[in-house]
Amino acid sequence: MDKLKGVDISAWQGEINFEELKKHVDFVIIRTVVGKHYDKNAKHNINECYIHKIPYGLYCAAYPLTEKDAVEEARKMAYYARMCKPLFPVYYDYEGFSLDYARKQGYNHSAETIRTLTRAYCNELEKQGFFAGVYANLNYTKTIYKDSFFKRYSQWLAYWSTSNVCNAPMWQFTSNGNVPGIYGRVDKNICTTNFPKLIAQKHLNGW
């Protein structure tokens, strides 16, 4: 399969010209859940991708304090994913902002706790029939999750460089990209796995 080019978007990108965007990308990953809330542009962005026939996945910006919170984030995501049937994975994004939020609430998440929270989210989604994945930068990949974790869950690597050093199936290679249809900078990604075919074959994400 040829490498697929994509972007990940959220309310931060504001109003997007999807008619123009579809000429330059093969897929989009859409921020849908933000902790206990939904991204304010999620519904619009999902609808526009559907209208313009741009394959998409979804992701959750994680703000869990407990394992119960992570499961609730997964259930919020499942509510949306069940309606829109994404052809790419449904990712969990626990990173520095997640850790900072937890600390401000009096929770000091260890590496093991972060793995437990991420596993709770992914397992809940899988239980409901979705293809779960995990977003992590290189530091979290090496020190928090490690290789064994990504033998279990699909990896979305954030490593802003010229090389996909982990051979991750989804690779975010810059946060400073420019793509017609989006005003300002945007994260750009390369995908080397045919997720639409895989997800359809396994009848996941509602397919």
C-alpha positions in Angstrom: 0.0 0.0 0.0 1.2 3.5 -0.8 1.7 5.8 2.2 -1.4 7.8 3.0 -1.1 11.5 3.8 -3.3 13.0 6.5 -3.9 15.7 9.2 -5.4 15.7 12.6 -7.8 18.5 13.4 -9.7 20.0 16.3 -11.5 23.2 17.3 -8.0 24.9 17.2 -8.1 24.8 13.4 -11.3 26.9 13.3 -13.3 26.9 10.1 -11.9 24.5 7.5 -12.5 24.4 3.8 -13.1 20.7 3.4 -13.7 21.0 -0.3 -10.2 22.2 -0.7 -8.7 20.0 2.0 -9.9 16.8 0.3 -7.6 17.5 -2.7 -4.6 17.3 -0.5 -5.2 14.6 2.1 -6.1 10.9 2.1 -7.5 10.9 5.6 -8.3 13.1 8.7 -8.1 12.3 12.4 -10.6 14.3 14.3 -10.5 15.3 18.0 -13.9 14.3 19.3 -13.7 13.9 23.1 -11.9 16.3 25.5 -12.1 14.7 28.9 -15.7 15.0 30.0 -16.7 17.1 27.1 -16.8 17.0 23.3 -14.7 19.1 21.0 -17.0 22.0 20.0 -16.2 21.4 16.3 -16.3 17.6 16.3 -19.8 17.2 14.9 -19.2 19.7 12.2 -15.8 18.3 11.2 -17.2 14.7 11.1 -20.1 15.8 9.0 -17.9 17.7 6.6 -15.6 14.7 6.2 -18.6 12.5 5.5 -20.0 15.0 3.0 -16.7 15.3 1.1 -15.9 11.6 1.4 -12.7 12.0 3.3 -11.9 8.9 5.4 -11.4 9.7 9.1 -10.5 8.5 12.5 -11.3 10.0 15.9 -9.2 10.8 19.0 -9.7 11.6 22.6 -7.7 14.3 24.4 -7.4 12.4 27.7 -8.1 14.1 31.1 -8.7 11.1 33.4 -8.1 11.1 37.1 -9.1 7.5 37.6 -9.7 4.3 35.7 -13.4 5.0 35.8 -12.8 8.4 34.1 -10.9 6.7 31.3 -13.8 4.2 30.8 -16.2 7.1 30.7 -14.1 8.8 28.0 -14.2 5.7 26.0 -18.0 5.5 26.3 -18.4 9.1 25.2 -16.2 8.3 22.2 -18.2 5.1 21.4 -21.4 7.2 21.4 -20.0 9.3 18.5 -18.1 6.6 16.8 -21.2 4.3 16.6 -23.1 7.0 14.7 -20.3 7.9 12.2 -18.5 4.6 11.6 -14.9 5.9 11.2 -12.6 4.0 8.8 -9.5 4.7 10.9 -8.8 3.9 14.6 -10.2 5.6 17.6 -7.2 6.9 19.5 -6.4 7.8 23.1 -4.1 10.8 23.6 -2.6 10.9 27.1 0.3 13.3 27.3 1.8 16.2 29.2 -1.4 18.2 29.4 -3.1 15.1 30.9 -0.4 14.6 33.5 -0.5 18.3 34.5 -4.2 18.3 34.9 -4.1 15.2 37.1 -1.4 16.8 39.3 -3.5 19.9 39.7 -6.3 17.7 41.0 -4.0 16.0 43.5 -3.3 12.8 41.4 0.3 11.9 40.7 0.0 9.4 37.8 2.9 7.0 37.6 3.9 5.2 34.4 2.0 2.2 35.5 -1.1 4.3 36.2 -0.9 5.9 32.8 -0.7 2.4 31.2 -3.7 1.3 33.3 -5.8 4.4 32.2 -4.9 3.9 28.6 -5.6 0.2 28.7 -9.0 0.9 30.4 -10.0 3.3 27.5 -8.8 0.9 24.8 -10.4 -2.2 26.3 -13.7 -0.5 26.8 -13.8 0.6 23.1 -12.7 -2.9 22.0 -15.5 -4.4 24.1 -17.9 -2.2 22.1 -16.5 -3.3 18.8 -14.1 -0.4 17.9 -10.5 -0.4 16.7 -8.6 1.3 19.5 -5.2 3.0 19.2 -2.8 5.0 21.3 -1.1 8.3 20.5 2.3 8.9 22.1 5.4 10.9 21.5 8.8 9.2 21.4 9.5 9.9 25.1 6.2 8.3 26.3 6.7 5.5 23.8 10.1 4.6 25.3 9.5 5.4 29.0 5.8 4.9 29.6 4.3 2.4 27.1 7.4 0.6 25.7 7.3 -1.8 22.8 5.1 -4.5 24.5 2.2 -2.0 24.8 2.2 -1.4 21.0 2.2 -5.1 20.3 -1.3 -5.0 21.8 -2.6 -1.6 20.7 -2.1 0.3 17.4 0.5 3.0 17.7 0.2 6.6 16.6 3.7 8.0 17.0 4.3 11.7 17.4 7.9 12.3 16.4 8.7 15.4 14.6 11.5 14.3 12.4 12.3 12.9 8.9 12.2 9.2 10.1 9.5 7.0 11.5 11.9 5.5 14.0 9.4 3.0 15.5 7.8 2.0 12.2 4.5 3.0 13.7 1.5 2.4 11.4 0.4 6.1 12.0 3.1 8.7 12.3 2.7 12.4 13.1 5.8 13.9 11.7 5.3 17.6 12.2 3.1 20.0 14.2 4.0 22.9 11.9 2.5 21.7 8.6 0.6 23.7 6.1 -2.3 22.3 4.0 -4.6 24.1 1.7 -8.1 24.4 3.2 -6.7 25.0 6.7 -5.7 28.4 7.9 -2.5 28.3 10.0 -0.4 25.4 11.0 -1.7 21.8 11.4 -0.3 18.4 12.4 0.6 16.2 9.5 0.6 12.5 9.5 1.7 9.5 7.3 -0.2 6.2 7.5 1.4 2.9 6.3 -1.5 0.6 7.2 -4.6 0.1 5.2 -7.0 0.7 8.1 -10.1 1.1 6.0 -9.7 -2.3 4.5 -8.6 -3.9 7.9 -11.5 -2.3 9.8 -14.1 -3.3 7.2 -12.7 -6.9 7.0 -12.9 -7.3 10.8 -16.3 -5.6 11.0 -15.1 -3.0 13.5 -16.3 0.6 14.1 -19.8 -0.4 12.9 -18.7 -1.8 9.5 
